[in-house]
Every structure is written in structure tokens, then in C-alpha cells.
Amino acid sequence: MMLLPAGMKVHLAAGVTDMRKGMDGLAMLVERVLRDDPFSGHLFAFRGRKANLIKILFWDGNGLCLFTKRLDQGSFIWPQANDRGGQVVLSSAQLSMLIEGIDWRAPERVWRPVAAG
């Protein structure tokens, strides 16, 4: 599981984003479309049309960073553009599941102990 510092939020940009955009283009989307500050230190995630590529933008206090992942099989689960005003905030655990290609909205617990010991 990926642990984020306390107070750091993960924002998913609902809908589809043009994945040809780099750091500057995505930072402008954060400002203009999401109406948020790309230099806040929070993570901003974007998904392409094919749903197998995500880009995560964040400011580390020294510069913009861009994390990219492409799934070889399957697709990333993403909210529709009309859901919750254009963005969804995730927890650290949900981000970890998203990056692994797991449905972060309703993960299945595959095993649970019946009794202690």
C-alpha cells in the first residue's frame, strides 16, 4: 500500500483527458477545469480515452513531477465526467488500488479469518 503524507489529497479528473498533454498542459487543466491549485502539493490524476493510461501530476515543493502508468491488460476504473462536479477525491489506499488496476470503488476482500488463533 502506498502511504501519502497527512493532509495530501488525491484528485481524479473525471472523464477523459488528452494524454498528449505534459506537465504544463495538465497543470493548466487543474487550474482552469478543476479550479484547483496545481502547486498545492496534492496529487492530480488523469486518464486517457483508452482507459489503460494514467498520469499523476504533483508539486514536490521544488518542481512539477509527472508519474505515468500504462496497463498491459485491463483498464483503470474512472468516474464519468458528470460525476461530482468534475473530480473525485481518493484516499491513499484507493490510489494504491487504482494504480494496480483494481476497482477502488468496491474492492473485494478475498479472505477473512473466521476466528483468532
All heavy atoms as an XYZ file, in Angstrom:
912
protein
N       0.838     -1.173      0.000
C       0.000      0.000      0.000
C       0.890      1.245      0.000
O       1.888      1.317      0.681
C      -0.915      0.012      1.222
C      -1.751      1.269      1.280
S      -2.659      1.524      2.826
C      -3.601      0.050      2.926
N       0.491      2.203     -0.759
C       1.213      3.473     -0.860
C       0.695      4.417      0.221
O      -0.488      4.629      0.349
C       0.933      4.031     -2.251
C       1.444      5.371     -2.534
S       0.745      5.798     -4.134
C       2.060      6.676     -4.832
N       1.600      4.954      1.032
C       1.174      5.877      2.081
C       1.553      7.295      1.698
O       2.697      7.574      1.350
C       1.817      5.504      3.407
C       1.403      4.150      3.970
C       2.181      3.857      5.239
C      -0.080      4.106      4.252
N       0.586      8.173      1.768
C       0.803      9.576      1.455
C       0.932     10.362      2.748
O       0.350      9.996      3.765
C      -0.371     10.122      0.641
C      -0.635      9.443     -0.704
C      -1.879     10.028     -1.340
C       0.551      9.584     -1.621
N       1.663     11.469      2.735
C       1.756     12.305      3.928
C       0.379     12.799      4.364
O      -0.521     12.967      3.546
C       2.625     13.483      3.468
C       3.368     12.988      2.277
C       2.472     11.976      1.628
N       0.238     13.047      5.660
C      -1.032     13.543      6.201
C      -1.425     14.845      5.515
O      -0.592     15.713      5.278
C      -0.904     13.765      7.700
N      -2.687     14.966      5.168
C      -3.193     16.183      4.547
C      -3.100     16.205      3.038
O      -3.686     17.063      2.396
N      -2.359     15.270      2.438
C      -2.253     15.232      0.976
C      -3.496     14.557      0.406
O      -3.898     13.496      0.861
C      -1.010     14.475      0.524
C      -0.852     14.447     -0.995
S       0.610     13.552     -1.540
C       1.856     14.762     -1.233
N      -4.112     15.185     -0.586
C      -5.301     14.634     -1.226
C      -4.952     14.140     -2.624
O      -4.009     14.616     -3.246
C      -6.395     15.700     -1.329
C      -6.940     16.122      0.015
C      -8.034     17.151     -0.152
C      -8.570     17.585      1.192
N      -9.582     18.629      1.046
N      -5.761     13.206     -3.102
C      -5.627     12.679     -4.461
C      -6.893     13.046     -5.204
O      -7.989     12.625     -4.827
C      -5.445     11.147     -4.454
C      -5.295     10.629     -5.867
C      -4.263     10.753     -3.592
N      -6.776     13.840     -6.251
C      -7.926     14.283     -7.040
C      -7.912     13.562     -8.385
O      -6.924     13.633     -9.115
C      -7.853     15.793     -7.300
C      -7.802     16.622     -6.072
N      -8.938     17.092     -5.455
C      -6.760     17.065     -5.329
C      -8.587     17.796     -4.394
N      -7.278     17.793     -4.296
N      -9.012     12.874     -8.716
C      -9.169     12.277    -10.040
C      -9.958     13.245    -10.900
O     -11.038     13.679    -10.502
C      -9.964     10.970     -9.978
C      -9.361      9.770     -9.296
C     -10.252      8.558     -9.527
C      -7.970      9.497     -9.771
N      -9.430     13.586    -12.057
C     -10.169     14.414    -13.008
C     -11.147     13.494    -13.729
O     -10.740     12.601    -14.469
C      -9.208     15.068    -13.994
N     -12.433     13.673    -13.475
C     -13.458     12.811    -14.064
C     -13.460     12.951    -15.580
O     -13.108     13.993    -16.125
C     -14.825     13.155    -13.492
N     -13.838     11.876    -16.248
C     -13.896     11.902    -17.705
C     -12.545     11.584    -18.334
O     -11.664     11.023    -17.706
N     -12.402     11.969    -19.586
C     -11.226     11.630    -20.393
C     -10.364     12.862    -20.602
O     -10.873     13.952    -20.829
C     -11.677     11.050    -21.755
C     -10.502     10.784    -22.662
C     -12.493      9.788    -21.540
N      -9.043     12.668    -20.557
C      -8.083     13.744    -20.782
C      -7.204     13.381    -21.975
O      -6.880     12.211    -22.173
C      -7.190     13.934    -19.529
O      -8.028     14.236    -18.419
C      -6.191     15.042    -19.721
N      -6.798     14.376    -22.737
C      -5.872     14.187    -23.853
C      -4.502     13.831    -23.272
O      -3.853     14.662    -22.653
C      -5.798     15.473    -24.674
C      -4.875     15.374    -25.869
O      -4.207     14.332    -26.047
O      -4.814     16.355    -26.632
N      -4.064     12.591    -23.465
C      -2.826     12.116    -22.869
C      -1.578     12.631    -23.590
O      -0.465     12.330    -23.185
C      -2.793     10.580    -22.838
C      -3.740      9.996    -21.813
S      -3.203     10.261    -20.106
C      -4.216     11.611    -19.580
N      -1.742     13.441    -24.628
C      -0.579     14.081    -25.250
C      -0.084     15.238    -24.407
O       1.029     15.714    -24.590
C      -0.936     14.569    -26.654
C      -1.273     13.422    -27.615
C      -1.746     13.948    -28.933
N      -3.043     14.623    -28.755
C      -3.750     15.163    -29.728
N      -3.289     15.132    -30.973
N      -4.906     15.740    -29.487
N      -0.903     15.668    -23.447
C      -0.518     16.793    -22.579
C       0.607     16.381    -21.634
O       0.617     15.280    -21.096
C      -1.710     17.279    -21.756
C      -2.787     17.954    -22.590
C      -3.843     18.556    -21.701
C      -4.950     19.187    -22.488
N      -4.546     20.251    -23.379
N       1.520     17.308    -21.428
C       2.609     17.102    -20.483
C       2.313     17.820    -19.181
O       1.174     18.188    -18.892
N       3.362     18.073    -18.408
C       3.196     18.701    -17.092
C       2.504     20.051    -17.163
O       1.583     20.320    -16.391
C       4.562     18.879    -16.428
C       5.160     17.608    -15.942
S       6.671     17.891    -15.027
C       7.849     17.791    -16.357
N       2.942     20.902    -18.069
C       2.369     22.248    -18.152
C       0.908     22.217    -18.583
O       0.068     22.924    -18.018
C       3.184     23.125    -19.108
C       4.604     23.358    -18.602
O       4.788     23.378    -17.366
O       5.510     23.502    -19.429
N       0.582     21.402    -19.575
C      -0.799     21.295    -20.040
C      -1.722     20.738    -18.969
O      -2.853     21.214    -18.795
N      -1.247     19.749    -18.221
C      -2.065     19.182    -17.144
C      -2.215     20.174    -15.992
O      -3.283     20.281    -15.393
C      -1.457     17.869    -16.650
C      -1.481     16.718    -17.667
C      -0.715     15.512    -17.126
C      -2.898     16.338    -18.040
N      -1.163     20.933    -15.694
C      -1.247     21.960    -14.647
C      -2.290     23.020    -15.018
O      -3.050     23.482    -14.160
C       0.112     22.604    -14.415
N      -2.349     23.375    -16.300
C      -3.362     24.340    -16.745
C      -4.764     23.753    -16.619
O      -5.710     24.468    -16.272
C      -3.081     24.794    -18.173
C      -1.888     25.729    -18.240
S      -1.657     26.583    -19.816
C      -1.592     25.261    -20.979
N      -4.929     22.434    -16.879
C      -6.236     21.795    -16.687
C      -6.646     21.841    -15.214
O      -7.818     22.053    -14.903
C      -6.197     20.336    -17.152
C      -6.300     20.077    -18.634
C      -6.193     18.581    -18.912
C      -7.592     20.618    -19.194
N      -5.698     21.626    -14.325
C      -6.004     21.685    -12.891
C      -6.536     23.069    -12.535
O      -7.539     23.204    -11.848
C      -4.758     21.336    -12.041
C      -5.023     21.613    -10.557
C      -4.366     19.882    -12.241
N      -5.879     24.107    -13.045
C      -6.309     25.484    -12.747
C      -7.639     25.837    -13.397
O      -8.541     26.352    -12.740
C      -5.257     26.480    -13.233
C      -4.039     26.562    -12.361
C      -3.037     27.582    -12.850
O      -3.018     27.907    -14.056
O      -2.270     28.061    -12.019
N      -7.772     25.569    -14.671
C      -8.926     26.058    -15.432
C     -10.158     25.171    -15.338
O     -11.270     25.681    -15.275
C      -8.530     26.244    -16.893
C      -7.491     27.330    -17.059
C      -7.086     27.506    -18.486
N      -6.032     28.514    -18.583
C      -5.262     28.667    -19.618
N      -5.393     27.892    -20.669
N      -4.323     29.593    -19.612
N      -9.962     23.858    -15.359
C     -11.115     22.949    -15.367
C     -11.485     22.509    -13.948
O     -12.646     22.584    -13.552
C     -10.837     21.724    -16.263
C     -11.990     20.740    -16.212
C     -10.574     22.165    -17.699
N     -10.494     22.063    -13.184
C     -10.769     21.601    -11.823
C     -10.850     22.755    -10.827
O     -11.289     22.573     -9.697
C      -9.693     20.610    -11.364
C      -9.545     19.350    -12.207
C      -8.445     18.470    -11.647
C     -10.854     18.588    -12.318
N     -10.386     23.938    -11.250
C     -10.379     25.135    -10.406
C      -9.664     24.869     -9.081
O     -10.167     25.134     -7.997
C     -11.785     25.654    -10.171
C     -12.483     26.009    -11.472
C     -13.672     26.906    -11.241
N     -14.453     27.120    -12.434
C     -14.094     27.898    -13.455
N     -12.953     28.521    -13.425
N     -14.872     28.044    -14.511
N      -8.465     24.306     -9.214
C      -7.648     23.986     -8.059
C      -6.227     24.485     -8.310
O      -5.912     24.942     -9.411
C      -7.643     22.472     -7.827
C      -7.571     22.106     -6.352
O      -6.889     22.829     -5.598
O      -8.188     21.110     -5.963
N      -5.381     24.404     -7.313
C      -4.003     24.881     -7.402
C      -3.065     23.713     -7.679
O      -2.893     22.848     -6.813
C      -3.628     25.572     -6.089
C      -2.205     26.092     -6.070
O      -1.535     26.087     -7.123
O      -1.755     26.512     -4.986
N      -2.457     23.637     -8.869
C      -1.562     22.520     -9.169
C      -0.297     22.522     -8.308
O       0.418     21.523     -8.254
C      -1.223     22.722    -10.652
C      -1.460     24.156    -10.909
C      -2.543     24.582     -9.977
N      -0.022     23.624     -7.619
C       1.166     23.744     -6.776
C       0.831     23.592     -5.293
O       1.589     24.009     -4.429
C       1.854     25.089     -7.044
C       2.101     25.318     -8.506
C       1.382     26.269     -9.205
C       3.024     24.557     -9.202
C       1.584     26.473    -10.559
C       3.238     24.749    -10.554
C       2.523     25.706    -11.235
N      -0.310     22.966     -5.004
C      -0.773     22.775     -3.626
C      -0.063     21.623     -2.929
O      -0.156     21.493     -1.712
C      -2.278     22.515     -3.619
O      -2.558     21.299     -4.304
N       0.607     20.764     -3.686
C       1.223     19.579     -3.104
C       0.322     18.369     -3.135
O       0.712     17.285     -2.714
N      -0.906     18.532     -3.650
C      -1.817     17.397     -3.794
C      -1.538     16.685     -5.107
O      -0.872     17.223     -5.994
C      -3.277     17.864     -3.759
C      -3.644     18.522     -2.468
N      -3.576     17.883     -1.251
C      -4.082     19.772     -2.196
C      -3.954     18.704     -0.296
N      -4.258     19.868     -0.840
N      -2.045     15.477     -5.243
C      -1.888     14.691     -6.467
C      -3.113     14.896     -7.349
O      -4.243     14.904     -6.861
C      -1.744     13.203     -6.140
C      -0.593     12.810     -5.214
C      -0.645     11.322     -4.938
C       0.731     13.190     -5.823
N      -2.886     15.027     -8.655
C      -3.965     15.190     -9.628
C      -3.799     14.110    -10.690
O      -2.784     14.064    -11.382
C      -3.924     16.585    -10.253
C      -4.127     17.681     -9.247
C      -3.051     18.282     -8.626
C      -5.406     18.076     -8.897
C      -3.237     19.275     -7.677
C      -5.607     19.067     -7.945
C      -4.518     19.672     -7.328
N      -4.800     13.233    -10.804
C      -4.718     12.092    -11.711
C      -5.641     12.280    -12.909
O      -6.761     12.765    -12.773
C      -5.077     10.807    -10.972
N      -5.144     11.854    -14.086
C      -5.869     11.985    -15.350
C      -5.807     10.650    -16.081
O      -4.798      9.944    -16.015
C      -5.205     13.060    -16.224
C      -5.081     14.395    -15.540
C      -3.977     14.701    -14.771
C      -6.082     15.341    -15.674
C      -3.861     15.928    -14.138
C      -5.988     16.571    -15.038
C      -4.865     16.867    -14.274
N      -6.888     10.330    -16.818
C      -6.952      9.086    -17.584
C      -7.240      9.377    -19.043
O      -8.021     10.277    -19.370
C      -8.051      8.183    -17.036
C      -7.995      6.775    -17.654
C      -9.257      6.031    -17.425
N     -10.242      6.497    -18.425
C     -11.442      5.988    -18.568
N     -11.860      5.046    -17.761
N     -12.261      6.435    -19.489
N      -6.627      8.588    -19.919
C      -6.843      8.736    -21.356
C      -8.090      8.015    -21.844
O      -8.763      7.308    -21.096
N      -8.392      8.184    -23.126
C      -9.595      7.618    -23.729
C      -9.602      6.093    -23.711
O     -10.631      5.457    -23.488
C      -9.737      8.119    -25.174
C     -11.031      7.676    -25.833
C     -11.348      8.435    -27.098
N     -11.401      9.873    -26.943
C     -12.394     10.565    -26.382
N     -13.422      9.931    -25.882
N     -12.358     11.870    -26.312
N      -8.451      5.470    -23.935
C      -8.383      4.004    -23.967
C      -8.493      3.381    -22.582
O      -8.638      2.173    -22.464
C      -7.077      3.543    -24.619
C      -7.000      3.845    -26.098
C      -5.710      3.301    -26.662
C      -5.579      3.615    -28.133
N      -4.304      3.126    -28.673
N      -8.385      4.174    -21.535
C      -8.530      3.757    -20.138
C      -7.399      2.861    -19.651
O      -7.494      2.277    -18.578
C      -9.885      3.077    -19.905
N      -6.321      2.747    -20.419
C      -5.199      1.938    -19.953
C      -3.986      2.786    -19.550
O      -2.945      2.256    -19.198
C      -4.793      0.925    -21.015
C      -4.175      1.577    -22.241
O      -4.358      2.765    -22.493
N      -3.461      0.788    -23.015
N      -4.129      4.117    -19.595
C      -3.030      5.023    -19.278
C      -3.498      6.088    -18.288
O      -4.563      6.672    -18.475
C      -2.534      5.709    -20.564
C      -1.375      6.694    -20.420
C      -0.091      5.966    -20.061
C      -1.198      7.459    -21.724
N      -2.704      6.284    -17.234
C      -2.979      7.383    -16.304
C      -1.717      8.225    -16.148
O      -0.602      7.735    -16.330
C      -3.458      6.926    -14.908
C      -2.411      6.079    -14.199
C      -4.791      6.250    -14.967
C      -2.723      5.819    -12.742
N      -1.936      9.496    -15.835
C      -0.853     10.410    -15.499
C      -1.235     11.075    -14.189
O      -2.375     11.489    -14.000
C      -0.657     11.472    -16.579
C      -0.073     10.915    -17.867
C       0.234     12.021    -18.854
C       0.887     11.455    -20.115
N       1.240     12.532    -21.057
N      -0.259     11.161    -13.278
C      -0.474     11.798    -11.987
C       0.517     12.943    -11.859
O       1.731     12.745    -11.963
C      -0.313     10.801    -10.828
C      -1.321      9.664    -10.980
C      -0.478     11.511     -9.487
C      -1.157      8.546     -9.974
N      -0.010     14.130    -11.636
C       0.787     15.344    -11.540
C       0.861     15.783    -10.077
O      -0.143     15.753     -9.372
C       0.117     16.451    -12.364
C       0.789     17.810    -12.407
C       2.047     17.757    -13.277
C      -0.182     18.853    -12.935
N       2.064     16.163     -9.628
C       2.165     16.735     -8.292
C       3.373     17.663     -8.187
O       4.338     17.551     -8.923
C       2.198     15.660     -7.198
C       3.445     14.807     -7.193
C       4.458     15.062     -6.294
C       3.574     13.741     -8.063
C       5.596     14.275     -6.271
C       4.717     12.951     -8.050
C       5.729     13.209     -7.151
N       3.252     18.598     -7.273
C       4.299     19.575     -6.977
C       4.984     19.111     -5.703
O       4.346     18.951     -4.664
C       3.669     20.948     -6.785
C       4.599     22.005     -6.304
C       4.714     22.463     -5.026
C       5.528     22.751     -7.087
N       5.666     23.444     -4.971
C       6.189     23.645     -6.223
C       5.877     22.755     -8.435
C       7.155     24.524     -6.651
C       6.844     23.638     -8.864
C       7.472     24.508     -7.991
N       6.295     18.880     -5.750
C       7.011     18.381     -4.577
C       7.663     19.489     -3.754
O       8.438     19.223     -2.855
C       8.046     17.344     -4.977
C       9.211     17.914     -5.767
O       9.190     19.120     -6.096
O      10.154     17.159     -6.060
N       7.329     20.743     -4.075
C       7.905     21.873     -3.365
C       9.098     22.465     -4.083
O       9.543     23.565     -3.777
N       9.593     21.721     -5.064
C      10.767     22.145     -5.814
C      10.509     22.178     -7.318
O      11.203     22.859     -8.056
C      11.932     21.203     -5.502
C      13.254     21.724     -5.965
O      13.416     22.913     -6.179
N      14.200     20.823     -6.124
N       9.518     21.424     -7.764
C       9.191     21.354     -9.181
C       8.015     20.436     -9.418
O       7.592     19.687     -8.531
N       7.468     20.488    -10.631
C       6.364     19.597    -11.001
C       6.915     18.216    -11.321
O       7.961     18.080    -11.946
C       5.618     20.135    -12.221
C       4.599     21.225    -11.971
C       4.070     21.761    -13.294
C       3.449     20.722    -11.119
N       6.194     17.201    -10.892
C       6.556     15.815    -11.160
C       5.393     15.161    -11.911
O       4.235     15.500    -11.672
C       6.801     15.053     -9.873
S       8.074     15.762     -8.823
N       5.710     14.227    -12.790
C       4.680     13.536    -13.559
C       4.940     12.037    -13.504
O       5.995     11.567    -13.922
C       4.676     14.020    -15.008
C       3.568     13.494    -15.899
C       2.203     13.936    -15.390
C       3.766     13.973    -17.330
N       3.973     11.303    -12.958
C       4.020      9.846    -12.891
C       3.076      9.314    -13.957
O       1.947      9.784    -14.079
C       3.558      9.369    -11.508
C       3.346      7.895    -11.401
C       4.413      7.041    -11.212
C       2.073      7.360    -11.477
C       4.219      5.672    -11.116
C       1.860      5.996    -11.381
C       2.942      5.149    -11.194
N       3.539      8.354    -14.740
C       2.720      7.768    -15.805
C       2.725      6.252    -15.662
O       3.755      5.655    -15.385
C       3.281      8.141    -17.197
O       3.367      9.555    -17.303
C       2.406      7.609    -18.308
N       1.551      5.633    -15.855
C       1.474      4.178    -15.868
C       0.516      3.733    -16.958
O      -0.558      4.293    -17.124
C       0.993      3.632    -14.525
C       0.950      2.100    -14.544
C       0.784      1.484    -13.197
C       0.847     -0.037    -13.319
N       0.708     -0.685    -12.024
N       0.947      2.699    -17.684
C       0.101      2.084    -18.705
C      -0.084      0.620    -18.328
O       0.887     -0.084    -18.064
C       0.758      2.178    -20.085
C      -0.148      1.625    -21.188
C       0.530      1.627    -22.536
N       1.631      0.676    -22.501
C       2.815      0.877    -23.093
N       3.048      1.977    -23.745
N       3.760     -0.027    -23.013
N      -1.335      0.174    -18.283
C      -1.633     -1.228    -18.013
C      -1.485     -2.030    -19.296
O      -1.953     -1.606    -20.357
C      -3.056     -1.392    -17.485
C      -3.367     -0.815    -16.106
C      -4.850     -0.971    -15.797
C      -2.523     -1.482    -15.040
N      -0.851     -3.189    -19.219
C      -0.732     -4.060    -20.386
C      -2.049     -4.778    -20.664
O      -2.364     -5.075    -21.811
C       0.384     -5.080    -20.190
C       1.756     -4.425    -20.231
O       1.906     -3.399    -20.921
O       2.679     -4.939    -19.566
N      -2.803     -5.066    -19.603
C      -4.112     -5.703    -19.742
C      -5.092     -4.999    -18.811
O      -4.728     -4.567    -17.735
C      -4.047     -7.178    -19.366
C      -3.194     -7.996    -20.301
C      -3.173     -9.459    -19.874
O      -3.658     -9.819    -18.814
N      -2.611    -10.301    -20.712
N      -6.329     -4.910    -19.228
C      -7.361     -4.301    -18.406
C      -7.391     -2.792    -18.558
O      -6.754     -2.219    -19.443
N      -8.144     -2.159    -17.672
C      -8.275     -0.707    -17.744
C      -8.445     -0.131    -16.337
O      -8.807     -0.833    -15.405
C      -9.473     -0.325    -18.606
O     -10.664     -0.852    -18.066
N      -8.157      1.161    -16.221
C      -8.315      1.866    -14.961
C      -9.786      2.237    -14.776
O     -10.431      2.719    -15.696
C      -7.466      3.141    -14.940
C      -5.991      2.873    -14.943
C      -5.232      3.086    -16.076
C      -5.354      2.412    -13.799
C      -3.870      2.843    -16.085
C      -3.988      2.167    -13.802
C      -3.242      2.380    -14.942
N     -10.308      2.010    -13.569
C     -11.683      2.370    -13.239
C     -11.717      3.871    -12.979
O     -10.934      4.390    -12.193
C     -12.169      1.605    -11.988
C     -12.025      0.091    -12.185
C     -13.593      2.005    -11.637
C     -12.816     -0.466    -13.344
N     -12.647      4.559    -13.638
C     -12.661      6.030    -13.591
C     -14.078      6.560    -13.510
O     -14.990      5.992    -14.115
C     -12.005      6.554    -14.867
C     -11.201      7.780    -14.665
C     -11.553      9.056    -14.996
C      -9.897      7.873    -14.101
N     -10.546      9.930    -14.675
C      -9.513      9.213    -14.119
C      -9.020      6.930    -13.559
C      -8.293      9.658    -13.621
C      -7.804      7.363    -13.075
C      -7.458      8.717    -13.112
N     -14.302      7.666    -12.789
C     -15.648      8.268    -12.740
C     -15.997      8.951    -14.059
O     -15.113      9.386    -14.798
C     -15.536      9.291    -11.609
C     -14.089      9.621    -11.535
C     -13.342      8.385    -11.956
N     -17.281      9.031    -14.347
C     -17.748      9.722    -15.549
C     -17.598     11.225    -15.377
O     -17.517     11.727    -14.263
C     -19.212      9.378    -15.833
C     -19.447      7.918    -16.115
C     -18.705      7.440    -17.342
O     -18.708      8.096    -18.372
N     -18.049      6.301    -17.231
N     -17.610     11.959    -16.483
C     -17.406     13.406    -16.454
C     -18.486     14.142    -15.665
O     -18.231     15.187    -15.101
C     -17.330     13.958    -17.869
N     -19.696     13.613    -15.599
C     -20.773     14.313    -14.896
C     -20.834     13.969    -13.411
O     -21.648     14.498    -12.688
C     -22.123     14.017    -15.549
C     -22.454     12.549    -15.560
O     -21.708     11.719    -15.059
N     -23.584     12.210    -16.156
N     -19.968     13.076    -12.940
C     -19.956     12.680    -11.533
C     -19.271     13.742    -10.673
O     -18.157     14.151    -10.948
C     -19.213     11.354    -11.336
C     -19.959     10.172    -11.907
O     -21.108     10.368    -12.327
O     -19.391      9.068    -11.937
N     -19.926     14.195     -9.624
C     -19.353     15.020     -8.559
C     -18.591     16.251     -9.035
O     -17.522     16.579     -8.546
C     -18.442     14.160     -7.694
C     -19.201     13.031     -7.045
C     -18.323     12.212     -6.168
N     -19.040     11.024     -5.782
C     -18.496      9.845     -5.679
N     -17.226      9.677     -5.892
N     -19.217      8.821     -5.327
N     -19.090     16.920    -10.027
C     -18.519     18.196    -10.414
C     -17.168     18.148    -11.072
O     -16.421     19.111    -11.012
N     -16.787     17.061    -11.678
C     -15.547     17.023    -12.437
C     -14.367     16.385    -11.749
O     -13.373     16.108    -12.382
N     -14.447     16.134    -10.443
C     -13.336     15.472     -9.778
C     -13.816     14.655     -8.592
O     -14.880     14.894     -8.047
C     -12.268     16.466     -9.347
C     -12.687     17.444     -8.289
C     -11.554     18.370     -7.907
O     -10.424     17.950     -7.746
N     -11.853     19.643     -7.776
N     -13.023     13.666     -8.221
C     -13.304     12.792     -7.095
C     -12.036     12.757     -6.244
O     -10.935     12.689     -6.782
C     -13.651     11.364     -7.583
C     -13.814     10.410     -6.426
C     -14.898     11.379     -8.446
N     -12.174     12.813     -4.933
C     -11.021     12.753     -4.037
C     -10.897     11.323     -3.510
O     -11.869     10.747     -3.029
C     -11.168     13.755     -2.868
C      -9.985     13.654     -1.919
C     -11.296     15.175     -3.409
N      -9.689     10.762     -3.607
C      -9.419      9.398     -3.155
C      -8.546      9.385     -1.915
O      -7.796     10.328     -1.661
C      -8.672      8.608     -4.241
C      -9.323      8.396     -5.590
C      -8.447      7.495     -6.442
C     -10.700      7.807     -5.449
N      -8.588      8.267     -1.197
C      -7.676      8.042     -0.077
C      -6.388      7.424     -0.618
O      -6.313      7.008     -1.778
C      -8.321      7.092      0.937
O      -8.422      5.792      0.374
N      -5.403      7.316      0.234
C      -4.133      6.698     -0.134
C      -4.343      5.242     -0.561
O      -3.768      4.775     -1.536
C      -3.168      6.768      1.053
O      -1.966      6.128      0.779
N      -5.175      4.514      0.177
C      -5.453      3.110     -0.144
C      -6.156      2.984     -1.493
O      -5.840      2.091     -2.287
C      -6.297      2.472      0.957
N      -7.121      3.875     -1.762
C      -7.821      3.840     -3.047
C      -6.867      4.141     -4.199
O      -6.959      3.527     -5.260
C      -8.980      4.831     -3.052
C     -10.135      4.402     -2.181
C     -11.187      5.486     -2.042
O     -10.857      6.667     -1.873
N     -12.448      5.093     -2.108
N      -5.930      5.070     -4.006
C      -4.934      5.366     -5.043
C      -4.082      4.145     -5.318
O      -3.807      3.826     -6.478
C      -4.060      6.550     -4.638
C      -2.914      6.872     -5.606
C      -3.458      7.281     -6.977
C      -2.008      7.942     -5.029
N      -3.663      3.441     -4.284
C      -2.860      2.230     -4.466
C      -3.609      1.197     -5.299
O      -3.041      0.573     -6.199
C      -2.480      1.624     -3.114
O      -1.620      2.472     -2.423
N      -4.894      1.033     -4.999
C      -5.704      0.082     -5.768
C      -5.849      0.541     -7.213
O      -5.733     -0.260     -8.142
C      -7.083     -0.097     -5.125
C      -7.040     -0.878     -3.842
S      -8.680     -1.176     -3.149
C      -8.867      0.304     -2.153
N      -6.099      1.825     -7.409
C      -6.239      2.375     -8.757
C      -4.997      2.095     -9.583
O      -5.081      1.609    -10.722
C      -6.494      3.883     -8.689
C      -6.450      4.627    -10.026
C      -7.669      4.277    -10.862
C      -6.350      6.116     -9.815
N      -3.822      2.367     -9.032
C      -2.564      2.180     -9.750
C      -2.344      0.711    -10.106
O      -1.757      0.395    -11.134
C      -1.387      2.751     -8.934
C      -1.473      4.277     -8.922
C      -0.043      2.306     -9.498
C      -0.479      4.952     -8.015
N      -2.855     -0.194     -9.267
C      -2.723     -1.626     -9.541
C      -3.796     -2.150    -10.491
O      -3.797     -3.317    -10.845
C      -2.767     -2.418     -8.230
C      -1.558     -2.192     -7.363
C      -0.262     -2.621     -8.036
O      -0.241     -3.654     -8.723
O       0.736     -1.898     -7.885
N      -4.735     -1.295    -10.901
C      -5.792     -1.718    -11.814
C      -6.964     -2.372    -11.118
O      -7.795     -3.020    -11.757
N      -7.070     -2.199     -9.809
C      -8.151     -2.782     -9.007
C      -9.293     -1.767     -8.926
O      -9.056     -0.567     -8.849
C      -7.645     -3.124     -7.590
C      -6.520     -4.163     -7.687
C      -8.773     -3.620     -6.693
C      -5.774     -4.371     -6.388
N     -10.526     -2.255     -8.908
C     -11.677     -1.362     -8.774
C     -11.673     -0.773     -7.370
O     -12.049     -1.420     -6.401
C     -12.977     -2.121     -9.032
C     -14.199     -1.220     -9.059
O     -14.101     -0.036     -8.674
O     -15.267     -1.707     -9.463
N     -11.243      0.470     -7.240
C     -11.094      1.156     -5.952
C     -12.428      1.521     -5.319
O     -12.500      1.807     -4.141
C     -10.249      2.422     -6.123
C     -10.764      3.322     -7.194
C     -10.411      3.293     -8.513
C     -11.732      4.362     -7.070
N     -11.105      4.257     -9.218
C     -11.923      4.932     -8.358
C     -12.456      4.891     -6.010
C     -12.804      5.980     -8.598
C     -13.326      5.936     -6.252
C     -13.488      6.469     -7.535
N     -13.526      1.469     -6.105
C     -14.840      1.851     -5.571
C     -15.428      0.779     -4.676
O     -16.142      1.075     -3.723
C     -15.805      2.146     -6.707
C     -15.352      3.268     -7.617
C     -16.155      3.304     -8.871
N     -16.062      1.997     -9.533
C     -16.737      1.642    -10.596
N     -17.585      2.480    -11.141
N     -16.587      0.453    -11.138
N     -15.163     -0.489     -4.985
C     -15.726     -1.594     -4.204
C     -14.761     -2.777     -4.254
O     -15.031     -3.778     -4.915
C     -17.090     -2.000     -4.766
N     -13.618     -2.679     -3.551
C     -12.658     -3.787     -3.604
C     -13.215     -5.032     -2.920
O     -13.967     -4.926     -1.946
C     -11.447     -3.246     -2.847
C     -12.007     -2.204     -1.945
C     -13.181     -1.614     -2.681
N     -12.872     -6.187     -3.444
C     -13.327     -7.439     -2.858
C     -12.289     -7.948     -1.881
O     -11.110     -8.013     -2.198
C     -13.545     -8.497     -3.946
C     -14.730     -8.219     -4.826
C     -14.985     -9.348     -5.792
O     -14.727    -10.517     -5.429
O     -15.420     -9.056     -6.901
N     -12.735     -8.277     -0.707
C     -11.858     -8.901      0.274
C     -11.908    -10.400     -0.012
O     -12.974    -11.004      0.040
C     -12.342     -8.630      1.687
C     -12.576     -7.156      1.948
C     -11.427     -6.551      2.697
N     -11.745     -5.199      3.101
C     -11.085     -4.144      2.630
N     -10.123     -4.293      1.782
N     -11.410     -2.940      3.034
N     -10.773    -10.994     -0.339
C     -10.783    -12.389     -0.763
C     -10.684    -13.380      0.389
O     -11.048    -14.527      0.261
C      -9.655    -12.666     -1.782
C      -9.933    -11.934     -3.071
C      -8.309    -12.280     -1.225
N     -10.188    -12.938      1.545
C     -10.071    -13.845      2.666
C     -10.210    -13.075      3.959
O      -9.694    -11.972      4.101
C      -8.714    -14.539      2.636
C      -8.529    -15.481      3.783
C      -9.019    -16.737      3.904
C      -7.800    -15.221      4.990
N      -8.655    -17.286      5.097
C      -7.890    -16.361      5.785
C      -7.093    -14.141      5.473
C      -7.312    -16.474      7.035
C      -6.507    -14.230      6.719
C      -6.603    -15.414      7.488
N     -10.916    -13.653      4.876
C     -11.067    -13.076      6.205
C     -11.062    -14.203      7.216
O     -11.750    -15.210      7.028
C     -12.374    -12.303      6.287
C     -12.560    -11.652      7.621
C     -13.907    -10.985      7.729
N     -14.114    -10.676      9.127
C     -14.669     -9.568      9.553
N     -15.111     -8.699      8.700
N     -14.818     -9.350     10.819
N     -10.281    -14.078      8.286
C     -10.235    -15.163      9.272
C     -11.595    -15.349      9.970
O     -12.322    -14.381     10.189
C      -9.174    -14.708     10.277
C      -9.043    -13.245     10.070
C      -9.433    -12.958      8.654
N     -11.900    -16.590     10.275
C     -13.145    -16.909     10.948
C     -13.013    -16.680     12.444
O     -13.926    -16.181     13.095
C     -13.561    -18.376     10.663
C     -14.838    -18.735     11.393
C     -13.710    -18.583      9.169
N     -11.859    -17.046     12.999
C     -11.613    -16.884     14.426
C     -10.140    -16.564     14.645
O      -9.294    -16.892     13.815
C     -11.989    -18.150     15.177
N      -9.851    -15.943     15.761
C      -8.466    -15.650     16.106
C      -7.763    -16.919     16.568
O      -8.344    -17.749     17.259
C      -8.414    -14.596     17.203
N      -6.503    -17.063     16.175
C      -5.694    -18.186     16.646
C      -5.740    -19.381     15.864
O      -6.027    -20.010     15.092
